[in-house]
Amino acid sequence: MLGSSTIIGVASKTLTRAKDTMTRELSCPRSISEEFSSGDRDCRPVPSRGDSESDSMQPPAPPPSKHDKADKDEETLKVYDGNQGLRRRLFRPVSVQKSATVDQILSAGLRAFHITKPTENYYLTDAYDEVGSRVADPNPIASLKRREGKRPAIFLRFREEEKTTGEIQVYSGRLKTAQSIATIEVSDSSTVSDVVGAALDQFGLDPQTKLAYRMLKVVVEKGTVTERVLEADEKPWLLLKEHARDSLRQMEQIRFHMQSSEDPHGSTVALYVGNLTPNLNQRQYENVLLEYIGRDNKYSSIGPIYYEYGSLVITYEDSHKAVQAFYTLRESMHEEKNLLVMMLPALAPHMIPQGVTPLLVFVNVKSGGCQGQELIGSFRKLLNPYQVFDLDNGGPLPGLYVFRHIANYRILVCGGDGTIGWVLQCLDNVGQDSQCESPPCAIVPLGTGNDLARVLRWGPGYTGGETREDAQTLLKDVIDAEEIRLDRWTVVFHPDEKAEDKMPVNQAMQIGASAQSEDNTAIYVMNNYFGIGIDADLCLDFHNAREENPNKFNSRLHNKGVYVKMGLKKMVSRKMCKDLHREIRLEVDGKHIELPPVEGIIILNILSWGSGANPWGPEKEDQFSKPNHWDGMLEVVGVTGVVHLGQIQSGLRSAMRIAQGGHIKIRLNSDMPVQVDGEPWIQTPGDVVILKSALKATMLKKTKMKRRNTEAIMSPMTVTCPSPTPPSASSHHQLPIDD
């Protein structure tokens, strides 16, 4: 267990040391998938034709109801946080009472952009007022300018002319200092040199040595980490106010970091390349890459290669060649797909301060509606942005590669059960090449089922908003969590004859298909449960419906409603799984088990299934031992039909206890719906064997202990990622750290 002062999150400190020839910023477009989902995206729909919202062609409205009358008392405003928002047509809709005061509108606008500074630092202007003067009317809704077919619009503005002084925070980075953050009072005339000297004094270092240090400005904007080494005579407070004109939210995300002027990391640069053809050999991958980059720009080394994912890492000793390769590959297409190219940060053990346990965060932004996007933005504010990865870009592999040399770290996975399985599968693939083979994993549940998260006490689903406090609470929970083992199981399918597997390849990848031999034998890894029959049949129908209309399945309540409707249909439709007990033969630990009349069996590794139900039921006196998820045993239960299934999910009944054991063999005599960890397909006749896997998984279980009155300490960690900037390029450096 980590003590109260132990650090699990690593704060954003000095992120990158740009090379001597790369001290200016370069604006760098995105690769195939957007680099780092920013958490800055607005989850609300924005009209496809800019901000036009004409209602002039709407049909006649029905007579007003009480609800309509209440709506008439409100006005929805488009709120821009700066000029950049207007240029990009990105705004946040805010509803206020028509009698709202300026201060009320200002507070609502700031909340919409999650800006927590005092309101007296800001003012409003009318976006449609060409003069751009301040909104002076105490109750301005009626006096705001309107354009035909458009809502009223306002700007949030920083009082830059009045605010000639302020405070900035400077992070110590890799500098060995007693404190990690210095708060410096600055004015319009304060220079970087002044700030460096004052920061060194607060860090307990000699201010006279300030020439040996430099300061970086770091911004996370639209998912891309942007940094620039500042000149000694630049003025940080004026820089902040310049950013405020474009985006107040961006101003909030700017950080200043200290680092030594000398480059301690060398020039090695690693590029992650994805969207290649899976399962080629090394020579074939090399030929593909050289076809794009040319032999004159060949990398220094290649590897590791993630064959089944069609991705790999190439390393350059020459940063200039790395930059050229980055741009070339990013613009290349392979088999009608753009290559996914990322320049990876460098993280070495000596960069981690003593006593620090760094945290690697994976966020599935597609899980839980907008919650994933909200969390990724919150974590990047609290932690080093390079340790927070968006799984929509490259999956878990880039993050695991970055942390491969770290002997002790923890992982926080934000997503559903499928996301957890995906991360564990990737850990299986890279574990033998990493210093830490089985880092403990905590969960922020964002999906629908979240059965593993429930068992480990992380809850049925994350309900927090995008606030710093919510993210800090999660980090404190990770600090307090206890390590616990999770049994994992190998499920082997031996079809009777060579037949085309009915399970899609991408689906097999999600649930951990690790091999498929020439005789069509397939091997999968199971973490939670395995089902045959009625529950797998329902799961398959639900899966197909979601694949056809993914946009409709964006809430847990809706998903459960669809599941119930499908169950009702099964009650009156043809029963594919009727008399299942006659179509399968079950052996547990070498002993034949006579099955009662059932339409489905479920084999459990954890005591949560179907979004929190416990089919095994409460503890009672029988021939079975009390189960858990680390005892090397599986529990086999039976379901008699759809009604019984619904009763189990409602907590009214338990399933039929059938057997308990560590080695299970099932004979399928006909096509049968099956599911592994909630991923379903139709399996052809043959044998299914479930046995204990050699793969390890260490999970983090949330403690029930009362919250300590402590803060999660965010410690400095320096991660380097050279700029993809040619020496002659313009002065804008944007780091594409996708995930």
N, C-alpha and C positions, 0 to 999 in steps of 0.2 A: 504493500500500500504506500502511496505517496503521502508525505507529511503535508501539513498545512502550508508550508512555505515552498513546497516543491512545485516546479513549473511544468505544466503540461502543455500550455499554449506558448508559442514563441512569437513575441510581438514583432510587428513590422519595424525593423531597424534598418541598418544599411543593407539594401537589397542587392545591389550590383556594383561591381567595380568596372566601369567602362574602360576600355583600353586607352593608352595615351593618344592613339590616333582616332579615338571614338568618344570624344568628350562633348559632342553636341548631339542634340536630339534629332531623330529622324522619324517622320510620320510613316508608319508602315501598315499597309492594308492587311486585311485578314486573309487567312488561308481558307481551305475548303469549308471548315466549320469556323464559326467566329471564335477568336481567341477568348479565353476566359470569359464566360458569361458574367456580366458585371454585377448582377444583382441590382443593376441600375435601370434595367428595363422596366417600363411601365407595364404592369400586368393588365391594366384596363385596355379595352380595345380602342385604338385610335382610328378615326375614319380613313379609309383607304385613299381618299383624294384630299390629302392634306388635312386642314382643319375645317373644311367646308361641311356644314351640317344643315343643309337646307331642308326645311319642312314645308315648303310652299306647295308641293304636289301631294301632300297627305290627304286622305279622304276625310270627309266631315267627321268631327269628333262626336262621340255619344254624349248624352247629358252628363254633366259633371257629377261625380260621386263625392262623398266625404274625403276619400283619398285624393281625388283630383283637386279638391279645394285646398287640401294641405299642401299639395305640390305647387299650387299657384302662389303660396306664401314663400316659396323657396326660389332661388336663382342658382343655376349651375354656371360657374365661371371656368374658363380655361386659364390655368395658371402656368406661366413660364418662369423658370428660375434664372433666365438670362438670355442674351442674344442668340447663343448657340441653340437653345431650345426652339426659338422661333425659326431659325434657319433650317433646322431639321424637322420642324413641325412636330415636336415632342412636347407634350404638356401633360399636366395632371388636372383632371376635372375635379372641382371642389364645389359642393353644394352648401349654400349659406342662406339664412333668412334674408328676405328682401330689405328688412330693416337693420341688417347687420352693420356694425360700426367698422371704421377702417381698421381698428386694432383687432377686431374679431376676424375680419377677412384676412388680415396679415397673419394672425396666429394659425388659422386654418391652412393657409398656403404653405407656411413653413412646416407644419406637421405633414402635409402631403409629400414634401420632399425630405422628411426626416431630418430637418435642421433644428438643432436643439439650443442654439445660442439665443440670448435674450432678444426679444422683439425690438427693443430700442435700437438695435444695430441695423435695422432694415426699414424700408418704406416701400410704397406701392406706386406704380405708374400705370396709366391706361395704355395697353398695347396698341390700340387703334388711334391714339393721339400722336400726331406727327411731331409735336413739340417735345413730348416725353416728359412733361412736368409731373410733379408729384400729385397724387390724389389728395385733394385738400378737403373735399366734402366729408363731413363727419359720418354721414350715411350715404355712401357713394353709389349704391347699386343703380338707382334711377338715373344718375348723371353720367354713367359710363357710356362711352360711344359704342354704337352698334353698327355692324355691317349686315346687309341683307342676308338672311339665311345662316348667320353665324352667331354663336354665343358671345357675350362680352368676354374680354380677355384682359388679363393684367400681368405685369411684370413684378417679380420680387427683386428689389434692388438693395445693395449694401450702401450704407451712408459713408462712402469713401472720403468725401470731402471733409466731413466732420470728424471721422475716425482717423486722426493723424498718428495715433499711437495704439498699440495693442500688445498681445502676447503671442508667441509662437512656441511650439514644442520641438525640441531637437533631440533625436534619438542617438544613443552612443554607439550603436552598431557593434562591431567586434572589439571595440576598445574595452580594455579591462578596467572597468570603473565601478565604484560602489553603488551608483544609481544608474538607471538605464535611460531616464528622460530628464532633460533640463528644460525648464520653462523660462524663456528669455523675454524681457520687455523690449519692444522695438518701436521705432518711429519711422516716419517717411525717410529720414536721412540715415537710418542704420544700415550698414553694409554687411555683407557676408563675413568679411574679416572681423568686424565688431562682434557679430553673433558667435563666430567660432571661438574667439577669445573668451567671451562670457560663458559659453557652454563648457569649455575646458575648465574654467574656474569652478563651475558647479560640479563637474565630474571629478574634481580633485586632481586635475592635471595642470601642468604649468602653462598658463596662457601665453607665455613668451615663446612657446614652441608651436604657435598656431600655423606657421608656414609649413609644418610637417603634416598638416591635416587639410581636408577639404570637405565641402558640404554638398550634398545632393538634394535636389528637389524631386520627389517621387509622387506620381499621381496614378490612381486606378480609374480609368475612364473607359466605359463601354467594354469592360472585360480585358483591356490591355494595360499592362503595367508600363507606365511611361516614366523615364527618369532622365535627369540631366545634371552634370557636374556644374555647379555655379561658379562664376568668376568672383574674385575677391571683392570687386567694387560693386557688384549687383546688390540690390536692396530688396530683401525678402518681403517686407511689409507691402511694398509697392507691387511686387510680383503677385502676392495674394489678392490685392485689390484689382489687379488686371484680370485675374481669373474670375473674380466675382462678377465682372461685367458679362462674361460668357456663360457662367454657370455657378450659382451659389453652392449647389451640391458638390461640384468639382472642387470649389474652394475648401469645402469641409474635408475633402479626401486628400488634400495635399499634405505631405509630410516632408520634414527635413531630416536628413541623416548625416552623421559624421563618419568619416573613414580616414584611414591613413593615406597619404599621397602616394605611397609606394604600392605597387601591385604585388600582393603576396600569393596570387593564385595561378600565375602562368597564363598561357594563351590557349589552352585546350578548350575546344568548343564542341558540344554534343548536339546533334540534330536528331529528333525523333521523326521518322517517316512512316506514315500509315496509309491505308487504302491501297496497298499492294495486293497482288494475287496471293491467297493463302497457300501454304504447304509447297512452296517452291524450295529448291535447295539453295545453298549459299551462293554458288556460282551464278545461278539464274537471277537471284536478287542483285548481285553485283552487275551483271550485264544490263539489267533494267535501269539501275541508277546511272551507270556510265553512259547509257544512251541519252540521258537527259543532261547530265552535268559535264560530260566530256572527260577524257583521260587527263587533260591538262589541269583539271580542277578536282582530281580524285582525292577522296578522303584518306586520312592516315590509317584508320582501322574501321572495321565493321563488327557490330555485335554489342549486346546480345540481339539475336534474331528471334522474334516471337512468331514462329512458323504458322501456327493455326490461326493467328489473327492477321497475318499479312502485314506485319509491321516490324520495324527494326530501328536500331540506333547506329548512326555513323559519327565518327569523331575526327575532328580536324585539329592539327597542331598550329595551323596558320589561320588566324581569325579572319583575315581578308578573304581567303578561299571559302571559309565557312559562310560568310555573308553572301558571297556570290552563289554558293550552292543553295542557300536558304531561299533566295529570291527566285532562282531558276526552278527549283523543285516545287515551290509554292504555286507557280504559274503553269505547272505541267499536269497533264491528264494521263491516267493509266486505265485502260479498258473502260473508257467513257466516264471515269470518275476523277475529280481533282484529287491530287495527293494531299494528304494531311501532313503538314510540316510544322514542327515546333522547335524552337531553340530552348534547350533545357537549362535551368539554373544548375550551378555546381554547388553541391553540399558535401563537405568533408567533416570527419569527426572532430577535428581541432576547432571547427567553427562553433561547436556546441559548448556553451559554458558548463563548468563542472556543476553537477547536481541538477542539470536541466534534462527533462524528458520531453523532447519535441513532439508536436502533434501534427500528423498528416490528415488533412480533411478532404474527403470526397463528397461531392454534392451532386445528386441526380436532379437537375433542374426541371426535369419533366415529371417528377413525382409530386403529388400533393398540390396540384394547381400551381399557384405562384409561390408557394412556400419555399421551394428549392431556390428560386431566384432571390427571394428575400434573404434567406440564410447565407447564400454565398456572398452577398454584399456585406452583411453584418460581420461574418467571420473575417473578411478581408480588411475590415476596418480595425479589428482587434488583433489579428495575427499578421504575420508576414504574408503578403498576397501570394508569394511563390509556394506556400505550403497549403494553399486551398485550391483544389482542382475541380473543374466542371467535368463530370463524367460524360457529358454530351459531346465532348471533344477529345477523342483518343482513349476514353475509358480509364481504368485505374493504372495501366502500365506506365505512362510517363511519370506519375507521382511515385510509384514504387521504384522506378529506376533512379530517380533523384535521391531517394532515401536508402539506396542499396548498401551504402557504406556505414550507415548508422546502426550501432549494435543494440540500442535500446530506444524505442519510440512507440507511440500509440497511434491508433487510427480511429478517426471518427467518421462513420459512414452515414450520410443523410439520404435516406431513401427507403424503399420497401424491402420485403424479404428477397425479391429477385435481385435487387442491388447488392444486398449483403452477400448473396451467393456468388455474384459476379466478382466482387472484390476478393472473396475467399478463393475463388477459382484462379484468379490472377496471382494471388499469393502462392498458390500451389506451383504455378509455372515458374515463378522467379525466386522462390524460397531458397533453393540450393545455391543460387548465385548471390545471395544477400547475406549480410552480417546477421540480420535478425530474421530468422526463418518464419517465425509465427508471432508477429506483433499483436498485442491484444487490441480488439476492436470494440468500440462503443457504437451506439446507434441513436440517430435521431429519426424516428419512424415517420415517413412521409407517404407511404403507400396506402393500400386499402386493407390488406390482411394484417401485416405486421405481427405475425405470430411469434417469431423469434424475439422481437423487441418486447413483446408482452411478457414472455417467460423471463427475460433478463431485466424486467422492471422498468424499461424505458417508456412504457405506456402504449396505448392503442394508436396514437397518432399525435404528431406535433401540432399544437394549436396556437403557438405564440405568433407574434407579429414581427415586423422588421425593426427591432429595437436593439440597441446596444445591450440593454439589461437582459433581454432574452438570451442573447448569445453568450453573455458572461455567465448566466445561470447554467447554461449547458456545459460550459467549460469547467465550472466548479463541480458539476456532477461527474464529469470525466475524471477530474482529479480524485474525487472521493470513491470512484467505482472500484470494485474488487475484481481481480482476475479469476476466471473460472473456465474450465475445459468444456468444450463442446464435442461430443462424439460425432464422427462423420462416417458415412457409409457408402460403399461402392455397390451400385446397382448394375448388374450385367444382364443384358438381353441376348439370348441365343435363339434367333428365329429358326423354324424348322427347315426353311429353304431360302435360297437367295431371293429376296424380294426387295423392291425399292422401299426404303424407309419412308414411312408416311409423316415423319416429323420434320418440319423445316430445319434447314441447316442452322439458320441464325437462332432459332429457338433452342436447338441442341447446345449451341455455344453458351446461351444464357444459363442453362441449368447445369453446365459443367460436363458436357460430353468430352471425355479425355481420349477416347480411342474408338476406332471402328475398323475391324479386321476384314480380311478378304472374304471370310465366311459370313459377313454381315453382322457379326457380333458387335454390339454397342455397349459402351461403359459410361455410366454417369455417376456423379457424386451427389449424394442426398444429405442435406443438413437437417431438414425438418420432418418430412413425412412422405410416404408413397401410397398412392391409392389406386385401386382397381374397381371398376364398376360404376355405380350410380354417381358417386361424388366426382369421379373423373369425367363422367359424361356431362354433368352440369358444368364442371370447370371448363370443358372443351367448348360447350355452347357459349359460355360467357366470354371465353378468349376469342372466339371467332367474331362475336358481336362487337367486341372492343376493337379488333383489328379492322373491321369494316367502317366503324365510326368512332375513332379515338377521341375526337373532340367532345363527344357526349359523355364520356366516362371521366369526368373531372371532379367528382366529389364522392366521398365515402358513402353518403346517404343514398345518392343516385345508384351507385354500384350495387349496394345491397338490395335496393328496390328491384333492379333488373334481375338479380340473382333469384329473388323470391318469385318473380313472374315466370322465370324459366322453370323453376321447380314446380309451379302449378301446372305448367304446360306438360311437364313430364308425367304428371299424375294421370292425365287423360290421353296421352299419346302412346305410341308403341314402346314397349319396354325392352330396350336392347339388352338390359342387364338382368332380366328376369331369370330366375333359376341359375344365378351365377355360381352357386355352390356346386352345381353339377358340371360346370364348364371349366373349373380350375381344380387343381390338386395342391394342397399346402403341406409342406414339411418344415418343421422348426427344430433346429439342432439335430437333424437326422431322423426325427420322429414324425410319422404321418399324423396329421391332425384332421379329424372328421369335422367338416364345416356344417353349421346349422343352416337352415334356409335363409340366405341373405342375398341382397342385390349389390352389395359392395363390401370390400374390406379396406381398412386403412391401417397402415403400418406406421407407428409413431416413434420418432426419436425425441420429440419435445411434447409437453403436455399442453399444447395450444394448437388449434386447427380451425380453419374456416373463420378467421377473424375473432379469435379469442375463446372458442368453445373448447371444452375438455372432454373428448370422447371417452377417455378411460374412466372418468368419473371420480368421485371422492374416495378417499381411503376407506377400505372395509376389510373385514377378515375373510380371506379366501386363500387359494393356493398360490396367489401371485405376490411378489415382493413389491414394495413401494418404488415406483419408477422415478428416474431423473435422467438428465441428458448427458451424464458422464459415467454411467454405470456399465457401459458396454452391452446394454440390452435394448431390444426393440419390443414394443407392445403392439399386438395384433388385435384389432377390434372389427366387429361386423356391423353392417347397417342393413335393415330389412327393407327399406324403401325411402321414397322421397319424404313421406310424412315423418318417418323416424329421423331422417336427416335434419329436417326442420326443427324437430323437437330437441335434437342434440345442440343445434346452433342457438336455440332459444334458451338452453339451460334447463329444459323441463325433464329431459331424460339423458342417460348415458348410452353409449354404444354397447354392444355385446362383447364382453371380454372373451377372447378366444385363446390367445397364447402369449408367451413371453420368451424371448430367446435372442441369441447372438448370431445365428446363421439361419437364413430363411431361403427356401427354394419353393418356387411356384410354377406349376405347369399350366399354361394357357392352351385350351383346346380349340379356341375360336378367336376371331378378331375381337379385341376388347379395348375399351377406353382405359387409359392409364394416365397418371400424372405424377411427376416428381417435383416436389416443392412448389406445387401450384402451376406447373407448366405441363399442359395435357397434349395427348395425341392418341391415335388408334394404333395399337400394337398387334402385329400379326401373331398367329399361333407359335408357341415355342416355350422355352424355359426362361424363367427370371430368377436370378440368384442375388441375394442381398447379404453382404458380409462386411465386417468391420474394415474401414479404410485405414491405410497407413498414414493418410494425410492428417495433419494436426490443425486444430483451430483453437486459439485462445480468445475468449470473449471477455468483455467487461460488463459486470452486473452492477446496476445502479443500487447504491445502498439506501436503506430506509432511515439512516441516521439523520437527526435534526441538523439543519444547515449550520455550519460553523460561521462565526462572525468574522470571516476572513475574505479577502479579495483574491481572485485568481491572479497570480503574479505573471506578468508577461515579460519574458526575458529576451535580451537581444540575441538574434541569430543572423549571421551574415550569409546570404546566398548570392553567388555570382552568376550572372548570365550576360555574356558580352553582347553588345549592341549589334544588330544586323545592319551596320552602317558603314558603307565604304568611306575611306578617308576624305574623298572629295565631295561627299554628299552634303545636303543641306543640314542645318543644325536642328534636327528634331529626332529624338531617339525613342522609339516605341517598341517595347519588348513583347513579342507574341508568345506568351506562355499558355498554350492551349491545354485543354484537357477534355 
